[in-house]
């Protein structure tokens, strides 16, 4: 599909569920920030900052690098939230041809995809913070880190799930 395809202009707003996901995401971001704030003074100067695919620590950094996670989470959540709440869905690209008939079903699906991805990302950031802190205490092993990596891979596949759902919607309209 061309980036400049003219899709039908059907005014769709973020649903009540999308708005709840956005608010819940802010609560997760706040909890992540409070968590880092609560433990920061007790952290050693050097903390694990990266894990390989075997779940082993392969990067270390100053404890201040832990602040990157809640800050990045907040910035991403802010901008993705603005996209979900303010973007006109006809400006987005779709894996199918958007028509007057299927637009009222495709547009809410696209906004839901962004809202779910946004929420899953902030959850992923919170779990990343938790795994780092638990790894410092020796309370998690490589299995938990592998599960964290699997969570981030799952987040990457969310758009494929929604693209499939959009294809199904478009086929039903034909």
N, C-alpha and C positions, 0 to 999 in steps of 0.2 A: 504494500500500500504506500502511496505517496504521502509525504509529510503534510502536503497542502491539499489533501482531499477535502472536498466540501461535504461534510456530514450534515444531516438534517438538524435544524436547531429546535430541539425539544428541551424545554427548561425543566431540568431535574435537579432537585436539591439533595444534599446528603440526608439519608434517612435517620430516624431516631436511633437506630442501632449503630449507625456510623458515628453519630455524635457521641453516643455512650462510649464507644471504643476510643474515641479521641479523648474524652475526659478521663477514662480509666488509664489511658496511656500517660496522661500527665501525672496521675497518682503514682504510677510505676516509676516515672522519671524522678518524682519527688522522693520516693522511697529509696531509690538508688543513690541519690545525692545525700540523703540523711544517713544511709548506711555507710558511705565512704566517710562522711563527716564524723560519725560516731566512732569509727575504728582508726582513723588516720593517725592520731598521736601515738597509738600503740603499735603501729606497723614498724617493721625493721626498715632501715634506709634503702635496702635493695629488695625488690619484689619480683616475682615472675611476671613477665609481660607478654610472653608468646609461648604457644605450645605447638609441637609438631603433630603429624597425623597419628603417631603412636600414643599421643596423650602425654608426652614427656615435655618438660620445660626446656625450651631451647632459646629463650631470650629473657634477659633481666633488665630492669631499669630502676631508676629512683622511685621512691614511693609516690612522689608527686605525679608520676605518669598515670596513676590510678584515676586521677581526676579527669583524664581524657574520656573515660567511658561515660560518666554521667553528662559531661558537657556535650560530647558528640551525640549522645542519646537525646538530649534536650533540643539541640539544633536541628537534628534530623526530624524529630517529632514535630517541631514547630513548622518547618517548611513543608513536610508531607501533609500535616494537618491543614495548612493553608491551601494546598492543592486540593485536598478532599473537600474542604468546606467552600472554597471560592472558585475553583476552576470550572469552566463550562465544559461539560463532558463531550460536546461535539468538537472540541479542539484536540481531543486525544486521538491516538491511532488505535485501530482495532484489527484483530486478525481476520475479520470477516467484513463483507460489504454492509455498511449501515444504511438502512432504509427508513422511511417514515414509519413503516410497520414494526420493525424490530428495535428501533431506537429507544422507545420507552422501556424495553426490557434490557437492552445492552448497556445503556448509560448508568442505571443504578448498579448493575453488576460491576462495571468498571470502577465506580466510586467505592463499592464494597471491597473490591480487590485492594485498592490503595489503603483503605481504612484498616483492613485485616493485616496487610503487610506492615503498615506503620506500627500497629499494636504488637505484632510478633517481633519486630525489630527491637522495640524498647524492652520487651520481655527478654529477648536474647542478650541485650546489654546488661540487664539486671542479673541474669544467670551468669554471664561472664564475670561480673564483679564478684558474685558469690563464689564461683569456682576459684578465682584467684585468692580470695580471702580464706576459703576452706583449704586450699592447697598449701597456703602458708602455715596453717595449723596442723597440716598432715592428716586432715580428716577426709580427704578425697584421694583417689588413686587415678591411674590412667584411664580406667573405664569411664568415670564421670566426665573426664575431659573429652573422651571420644564421643560421649553423648552430647556434649556441648557443641562439638564440631558437627555432629549430625543435625542438631537443631539449626545451625546456621546454613547448612546445605538445604534442609527442608525449607527454610525461609526463601532461599533462592529459587525453589521450585514452585512457590505459590503462584507466580504469574502464569505458569504453564497450566495449572489447574483451572484458573479463571479463563484463560484463553480457550481451553477445552469447553468450558461451560458456555462461552460466547458462541463457539461453533455450533453447539447443540441448539442454542436459542435460534441462531440464524437458519439452521436446517429446518426447524419446526415452522418457520415463517414461509418457507418455500412451498 
